[in-house]
Amino acid sequence: MDWADVVSDSQGTLFDERFLGKYAGSIMSDPTTALVELVANAWDCFATEVNIQWPELSSKTPFTIRDNGSGMTKKEFSTRWRTLDYDRTLHQGDTAAPPETLQNARPRRVYGHNGRGRHAAFHFSSPYRVITCKGGTRCVFDVSQGRVHPIEIALVEEIQGTFPNGTEILALEALGSSLEPDEVRSVLSTRFLLDPSFKVDVNGVSVTFDDVPNDLIKELSVPVADYGMATLRIMDSARADRTSKQHGIAWWVNRRLVGEAGWNSFSDKLIDGRTEEAKRYSFVVEADFLTPAEITPDWSAFREDQLKWTTTKAAVHDQIRDELATLLKTKRIQTRTNIAKKHAAMLQTLPRLSQDRWNGMLNQLVERCPTFSETQLEQVMGVLANLEMSESQYSLLEKLHKLTPNDLDSWNGLLEEWTLKSAKEALDEVSNRLKLIEEIRQKAASSDTKEVQELQPLFGEALWIFGPQFESIEFTSNKGMTKVIRELFKVDDTGSRKRPDFAVLPDSTVGFYDRPAFDSEHNQDGVDTLIIVELKKPGVPLGNDEKTQVWEYIKELRGKGLISTNTRVTGFLLGDSIAPQEGEPSTHGDRTVIRPMLYNTFVGQAEKRMMNLHKRLSDAPFMKKILDDEAPIQPILVN
C-alpha cells in the first residue's frame, strides 16, 4: 500500500515513520535506558511490586513488565499515551499519592516529567499491548508506531469487574535480548534499591544488593560514638543517567526509608544534583540503632532536636564527603591536566610569578569545588588568566565579590543582551553627558565673570540639550565666525588667543557652531545651520538689547559672506534673569530665531532630556565622585 493512501485530508501534520525513534532517542534504542524508564514509570504509579519477564536469547518468551500501581482508566490512558511531551508534573503533580490499601504510606516524589518514558516499550516490540486496571475496570490496548500518526492506539476490550489496580505491558512479538536476566538485575540494582518498600524481580528473582557487581559497590561500617555502628553502601551505576532522581542518599531504619532519597539529605547538600556524579552514585545508610524517638510520626524526617540523630548524621555525612572526594580524585587530576593544556599557550606569555599564581588557583579550585564541571573550571581559569594579563589585575574580582546573588543575575542578564563593547559605549555616553550637566550646573551658578567665560567651551558638547535637532556630530565650533566678532568688537588680542573657539566680550562670551550644507553632487556648499550661544554673566538681564545684539552678529556674518539668507540660524541667550516682557523668542524671517533662556531652565532641560538619570544613578561611582568634588553652589536668582 502506498504511503499516500493512508493520508487523510483532515490530517493537520504529517509524521515520517522514523519520527518517534528520533524523538525518543536512547529511550527506544538502548535496552538499559528503556528498562530503567519502564520501571521508573511503575514507581511513579506508586507500585510496590514490579515483575519483569525478560526474554533470553534462547527463549521465545516475550518481554513483559507488570506492576501493582494505580493503573489508568480508558480516558487517562488515551490522554497520556497520545500526548507527545505529556507534562506529568502539570497534570498530575510532582508526587504520587499512595493507594488506600497502603496504611501510613507517604506520597512519593516522582521520576517522570516529560512523558517520554512510556515510549521505551517500543524497544521491545511494535506493536505492544497494555493491560491496565483501575477502579475494578480492565482495559486492553494495542499500541503501535504509525505511518501518519506517531502513535496509534486501538482499544481491544474493556471489561467491568473487580480487577485489582495495576498495569502490564507485554510485547506482542518475541525478540531475544543480548542481556541476560542477571545483567538486568544488575542494571536495576544500582537505581531502584534506595527504597526498601519498592520491590522488583526479574524472572521471579528479586533484585537485591547482591546483584550489584563487586566493582560497583562498596560497604563500610561507620562508628557513631556512644550509639552504635551504621552501615554505608556506595553504589555506582557505571554511567550517568539523564537525571539524579534515581540516585542520592537513602536513610534506612529497620528496613524502612526515612524521608526521601536524594542529594538534599536533611538540609545537608553534599553534592550538586546537576553534576555527572549526582546522576551516577547512590548511598544507602542503615542505622538500626536509631529509634522512633528520633523520627517524626509520619517517617517523613528525623527530629533535628535529638542528639542521637544529629550525632549520627554528622558522622555519616563526614564519611560520605570523604568517599565523594575519593571518587572524584582521579577525575580531578585529569581535569587539572586538561585545563592546563588548553591554557598552555596563554600561560607562556605570563611572567613566572603569574604562572605560579594561576596554577595555584587551579589546584585550589579543583580541590575545593569538586562539583564544578570541567567546562565551568575552564571558564573560570580563562577569566583568571585574562586578569593576570590585564592592567587592572584582580580589582574586578573584588567588585564581583561585593555583589549580591541578585546583582550577579542582573549582570548575567545584561551580558546576554549587550556585548561589553556596546554596553561600555552606551554607558560612557551617559556618564559623559551627566558629568557635563553637573559641570555646567556648577559653573553657571558662579558670580565670577571668568567662570562664565570657562562655561562657553562646554557648549560644543552640550548642543543636544537645546533640542534633538541640534544633536549631531556635524556641529563644530567655527573659528572664522569668531574672528569676525573679535574684530567687530576689537577684543583684546592677547586675551582672545586664550579662547580661540569663541569671543570674549565685555559682559559675556559668544560661541558659533555650524553644520555644513552640501550641493546636489554632495560637495560642501556653505553653512546649512548655525547656532549662536551667548552667555551673559550673572546680573545682566536678558532683554531686547541682548536679542538685538545677536541679530547684529547675524547681519555681520551675512555681510562677510560667511552665511547666506538660506542658512537656518538659532541664537540662544543664556543668563540668570530675563527682563520683564522679554521671555518670548524674536524671529527674523522664517529661518532665524533668537531665544532667551535661564541657566537653571537650561540645566533642568538637560536633566529631562537625560530622563532624570542623574537622580536614578546617584549611587554610581562616577556620579558620587562628581557630587563629592563639587564646590558649594549658590542658588541662581531669577527675576
TADA-V604698 format. One record per pair of residues at least 12 apart in sequence whose C-alpha atoms are under 8 Angstrom apart, sorted by the first residue. I is the first residue (numbers start at 1). J is the second residue. Records with the same first field share a line. If there is no record, write none. Layout:
I=J ; J
This chain:
3=147
6=148
7=148
14=148 ; 149
15=147 ; 148 ; 149 ; 150
16=147 ; 148 ; 150
17=145 ; 146 ; 147 ; 148 ; 150
19=150
20=145 ; 150
24=116 ; 119
27=116 ; 117 ; 119 ; 120 ; 123
28=119 ; 120 ; 121 ; 122 ; 123
29=123
30=123
31=123
32=184 ; 187
33=120
34=117 ; 120 ; 121 ; 123
35=120
36=187 ; 188
37=117 ; 118 ; 120
38=65 ; 117 ; 118 ; 120 ; 121
40=111 ; 112
41=111 ; 112 ; 117 ; 118
42=67 ; 69
43=69 ; 110 ; 111 ; 198
44=95 ; 96 ; 108 ; 109 ; 110 ; 111 ; 112
45=69 ; 70 ; 71 ; 96
46=68 ; 69 ; 70 ; 96 ; 97 ; 98 ; 99 ; 108
47=67 ; 68 ; 69 ; 70 ; 166 ; 198
48=67 ; 68 ; 69 ; 197 ; 198 ; 199
49=67 ; 68 ; 198 ; 199 ; 200
50=65 ; 66 ; 67 ; 68 ; 199 ; 200 ; 201
51=65 ; 66 ; 67 ; 200 ; 201 ; 202 ; 203 ; 204
52=64 ; 65 ; 66 ; 200 ; 201 ; 202 ; 203 ; 204
53=65 ; 202 ; 203 ; 204
54=181 ; 202 ; 203
55=174 ; 175 ; 176 ; 177
56=176 ; 177 ; 178 ; 179 ; 180 ; 181
57=176 ; 177 ; 178
58=176
59=176
60=174 ; 175 ; 176
61=174
62=170 ; 171 ; 172 ; 173 ; 174 ; 175
63=124 ; 170 ; 171 ; 174 ; 175
64=168 ; 169 ; 170 ; 171
65=168 ; 169 ; 170
66=166 ; 167 ; 168 ; 169
67=166 ; 167 ; 168
68=164 ; 165 ; 166 ; 167
69=165 ; 166 ; 167
70=99 ; 133 ; 134 ; 165 ; 166 ; 167
71=132 ; 133 ; 134 ; 165 ; 166 ; 167
72=132 ; 133 ; 134 ; 166 ; 167
73=132 ; 133 ; 134 ; 135 ; 137 ; 139
74=139
78=153
80=115
81=118
82=151 ; 152 ; 153
84=115 ; 116
85=114 ; 115 ; 116
86=113 ; 114 ; 115 ; 116
87=113 ; 114 ; 115
88=112 ; 113 ; 114 ; 115
89=113
94=109 ; 110
95=107 ; 108 ; 109 ; 110
96=108 ; 109 ; 110
104=298
106=298 ; 300
108=260
109=260
111=245 ; 246
121=169 ; 171
122=144
124=171 ; 175
125=171 ; 172 ; 173 ; 174 ; 175
126=143 ; 144 ; 145 ; 171 ; 172 ; 173
127=142 ; 143 ; 144 ; 145 ; 171 ; 172
128=142 ; 143 ; 144 ; 169 ; 170 ; 171 ; 172 ; 173
129=141 ; 142 ; 143 ; 169 ; 170 ; 171 ; 172
130=142 ; 143 ; 167 ; 168 ; 169 ; 170
131=167 ; 168 ; 169
132=165 ; 166 ; 167 ; 168
133=163 ; 164 ; 165 ; 166 ; 167
134=163 ; 164 ; 165 ; 166
135=162 ; 163 ; 164 ; 165
136=160 ; 161 ; 162 ; 163 ; 164 ; 165
137=158 ; 159 ; 160 ; 161 ; 162 ; 163
138=158 ; 159 ; 160 ; 161 ; 163
139=155 ; 156 ; 157 ; 158 ; 159
140=155 ; 156 ; 157 ; 158
141=153 ; 154 ; 155 ; 156 ; 157
142=154 ; 155 ; 156
181=202 ; 203
182=211
184=202
185=201 ; 202 ; 207 ; 211
186=207 ; 211 ; 212 ; 213
187=212 ; 237
188=207
189=207 ; 208 ; 209 ; 211 ; 212
190=212 ; 235 ; 236 ; 237 ; 282
191=237 ; 246 ; 247 ; 282
192=246
193=207 ; 208 ; 209
194=247 ; 249 ; 250 ; 257 ; 261 ; 282 ; 284
195=250 ; 256 ; 257 ; 261
196=255 ; 256 ; 257
197=256 ; 257
212=235
216=234 ; 235 ; 236 ; 237 ; 238
217=233 ; 234 ; 235 ; 236
218=233 ; 234 ; 235
219=231 ; 232 ; 233 ; 234
220=232 ; 233
222=315 ; 316 ; 319
223=315
224=311 ; 312 ; 315
225=311
227=289 ; 308
228=289
229=287 ; 289
230=285 ; 286 ; 287 ; 288 ; 316
231=285 ; 286 ; 287
232=283 ; 284 ; 285 ; 286 ; 316
233=283 ; 284 ; 285
234=281 ; 282 ; 283 ; 284
235=281 ; 282 ; 283
236=280 ; 281 ; 282
237=280 ; 281
238=280
239=280
240=276 ; 277 ; 278 ; 279 ; 280
241=279 ; 280
242=279
243=274 ; 279
244=262 ; 273 ; 274 ; 278 ; 279 ; 280
245=262 ; 279
246=262 ; 279
247=261 ; 262 ; 263 ; 278 ; 279 ; 280 ; 281 ; 282 ; 283
248=261 ; 262 ; 263 ; 278 ; 281 ; 282 ; 283
249=261 ; 262 ; 263 ; 265 ; 282 ; 283 ; 284 ; 285
250=262 ; 282 ; 283 ; 284 ; 285
251=284 ; 285 ; 286 ; 287
252=284 ; 285 ; 286 ; 287 ; 288
253=286 ; 287 ; 288 ; 289 ; 290 ; 291
254=286 ; 287 ; 288
255=286
257=299
258=295 ; 299 ; 300 ; 301 ; 302
259=299 ; 300 ; 301 ; 302
260=300
263=278
266=301 ; 302
270=317 ; 321
271=371
272=371
275=371 ; 372 ; 373
290=308 ; 309
294=306 ; 308 ; 309
325=370
328=370
332=366 ; 367 ; 370
335=366 ; 374
336=362 ; 363 ; 366
339=374 ; 377 ; 378 ; 381
343=382
346=385
347=385
350=388 ; 389
354=388
358=381 ; 384 ; 385
362=381
365=377
431=622
434=610 ; 613 ; 614 ; 623
435=623 ; 626
436=458 ; 462
437=603 ; 606 ; 607
438=626
440=455 ; 458 ; 603
441=599 ; 600 ; 603
442=630 ; 631 ; 633
443=455
444=599
445=633 ; 634 ; 635 ; 636
446=538 ; 633 ; 634
447=537 ; 538
448=537
449=507 ; 508 ; 537 ; 538
452=508 ; 509 ; 535 ; 536 ; 537
453=504 ; 508 ; 509
456=502 ; 509 ; 510 ; 511 ; 535
457=501 ; 502
459=533
460=475 ; 476 ; 477 ; 513
465=602 ; 605 ; 606 ; 609
466=602 ; 605 ; 606
474=514 ; 515 ; 516
475=513 ; 514 ; 515
476=513 ; 514 ; 515
477=501 ; 511 ; 512 ; 513 ; 514
478=501 ; 512 ; 513 ; 514
479=500 ; 501 ; 502 ; 512
481=512 ; 557 ; 562
482=501 ; 502 ; 503 ; 511 ; 512
483=503
484=557
485=503 ; 553
486=503 ; 504
489=505
491=503 ; 504 ; 505
507=536 ; 537 ; 540
508=534 ; 535 ; 536 ; 537
509=534 ; 535 ; 536
510=532 ; 533 ; 534 ; 535
511=532 ; 533 ; 534
512=530 ; 531 ; 532 ; 533
513=530 ; 531 ; 532
514=527 ; 528 ; 529 ; 530 ; 531
515=527 ; 528 ; 529 ; 530
516=528 ; 529
517=529
526=562 ; 563 ; 564
527=562 ; 563 ; 564 ; 567
528=566 ; 567 ; 568
529=567 ; 568 ; 569
530=567 ; 568 ; 569 ; 570
531=569 ; 570 ; 571 ; 572
532=550 ; 569 ; 570 ; 571 ; 572
533=571 ; 572 ; 573 ; 574
534=571 ; 572 ; 573 ; 574
535=573 ; 574 ; 575
536=573 ; 574 ; 575 ; 576
537=575 ; 576
538=575 ; 576 ; 577
539=576 ; 577
540=575 ; 576 ; 577
541=575 ; 576 ; 577 ; 578 ; 579
542=573 ; 574 ; 575 ; 577 ; 578 ; 579 ; 582 ; 596
543=578 ; 579 ; 580 ; 582
544=582
546=573
547=573 ; 586 ; 594 ; 595 ; 596
550=571 ; 594
551=594
565=591
566=591
567=591
568=591 ; 592
569=591 ; 592 ; 593
570=592 ; 593 ; 594 ; 595
571=592 ; 593 ; 594 ; 595
572=594 ; 595 ; 596 ; 597
573=594 ; 595 ; 596 ; 597
574=596 ; 597 ; 598 ; 599
575=596 ; 597 ; 598 ; 599
576=598 ; 599 ; 600 ; 636 ; 637 ; 638
577=598 ; 637 ; 638 ; 639
578=596 ; 597 ; 598 ; 638 ; 639
579=639
582=596
583=596 ; 597
584=596
598=638
599=636
600=636
